Amino acid sequence: MTLAEPTLAAADPIDWDERFSDYGARASASEIRELLKLLVQPDIISFAGGIPDPALFPRELVAAAHAKVLGDAALSREALQYSVSEGYAPLREQLAAPWRAKGVDLDIDNILITNGSQQALDLISRLFLNPGDRLLSARPTYLGALQAFNAGAPEHGDLAELITGWSKAKLAYVMPDFANPSGETLPQQERQAILAAADRAGVALVEDAAYVELAFDGETPPSLLELEARAKGSVDAGRVIYCGTFSKTVVPGLRLGWVIAPKPVIRKLVLMKQAADLHTSSLSQMALSEVLANLTPEHMNALRAAYGARCAAMLGALSRHMPAGVTWTKPKGGMFVWLDLPQGLDGAKLLERAIKEERVAFVPGAAFFATGVRRNSLRLSFSLNPPEVVEEGIARLGRLLKSAS
C-alpha cells in the first residue's frame, strides 16, 4: 500500500504575533544595538555604542592563550568537550583569590561563569521576578538591565524608594561605579545606606560592577559585596548578587562574565543556566584563564590612561561648545557622560537631525528609563574616539544644540 503524497493548500500567512508568549511580545529592539550599525559609516562620529577600543585589546596574549590550550592534547580535549555548568574551576579560583585577599569569605562555589554579565542579569531576572513584582533601579539606568528584567514583567520603581523606606520591592539593581549611562559613582556612605535599607526591607541587591576596573585614578569605594561580607562575616550571610565582566577589561568577544552570590542563589542559577545553554564555552574560559595569568598591571594602566584622556577631552569640549542650559556629569571612570538638555528638547528627535545635518550620533536618554522618562537627555560615550575626534564631534553637537535651543 502506498500513501498519496499530501498536498498543502494555500492558506493565509501565519500571524506570528498572536503566537508569541507575553515575554516574546514585550521584547523590543535595543536603540543602542541599532545605533551600532552607524559605526560602519566612515563619515559619522559616533558617541553611541559604549564599546571598548579594539586597539587596546591584548590580542597577542589572547592568541597565545588559545594556541597553548589547543596545542596541548589534554587541555584541548577538555576545552573542546562539554563541561560543568558552574564554569572552569581554575578561572573561578582566579576570580575568588582577590576577594579573599581583601578579607571577603567566599569560595568557588559562590561563583558562576556566564556568557557575559548580560546573561547573568537575564538569569537573575528569571530566578527572582514574577509579573507584578517591584524592581527598584536608578533613573536613568542601564538599558540592557531593563531589557533583561522585563522578562519578569515587574513594576518599576526608583532606587531612592529603598533608602526612604519603601519596603515592598522584590529586587533592587545598582551600578555603583561609573554607571551606565550616567557615569556617576555612589559614595561609600550611600552604599552603606543602601545595604542597611535592603536589610530592613528584605530586598535582594544586584550589584553590576561592569566598569569598576576603569577608575582613571585606580580608586573606587568598596563594593556593596565587600562592605556587606565584611559586616556579616561572609558572602553566604548576605543579600548581594554581584555581576562582573571581562568585556571591558580584556575583550568582549570571549563573552565571559560571572556572578558572585550566596550558594543557594548560585545553585539555582546553575540549574537555570543548564536549561539555557548547558555551560559557557570551555575554550573561552580556559584561554581567558591563561590570559589572566599573564596579564600585567601595565594593561589596566593603559586602559585607564586612554579612557581618562578621552573623557578629559570630552569634558573640555563640552565646556567649550555647549550652549547655556545644557548640563552634564563629570565621571572619574567608565565610558559615559550624561547630558541634560533644556526643557522642550527631545533627544530622539535631536538624533535624527544630528545624523542628517552634522553626521554625529549618540543615544537618546529616554531609552534608559522604565518610568518617569526624561526625553530632554542623552548619553555620550567617549571610549572609541581619540581626543581630536571627540573635539570635532562635540563641536558638531554644540552647533546643533545652539540651533535647536
Protein Blocks (a to p, Z undefined) as FASTA:
>chain_A
ZZddddddddddddfklmpcfklmmpccdfklmmmmmmmpmkbccfkbccddfklpcfkl
mmmmmmmmmmpmklmmmmmpccdfkbpfklmmmmmmmmmmnopacdfklpccdehjklmm
mmmmmmmmcghiacdddddddfklmmmmmmnopacddfklmmnopakbfbdcddfbhpaf
klpacdfklmmmmmmmmmmnopacdddfklmmmcfnlpacddfklmmmmmnopaklmmbd
cdddfklmmcfklopadddddfklmmmmmmmmmmmnopacfklmmmmmmmmmmmcfklmm
mmmmmmmmmmmmmmmmmmmmpcghiacdddfehjbdcddddehiafklmmmmmmmmnopa
cddfklmpfbhpafbbcdddfklpcfklmmmmmmmmmmmmmmmZZ
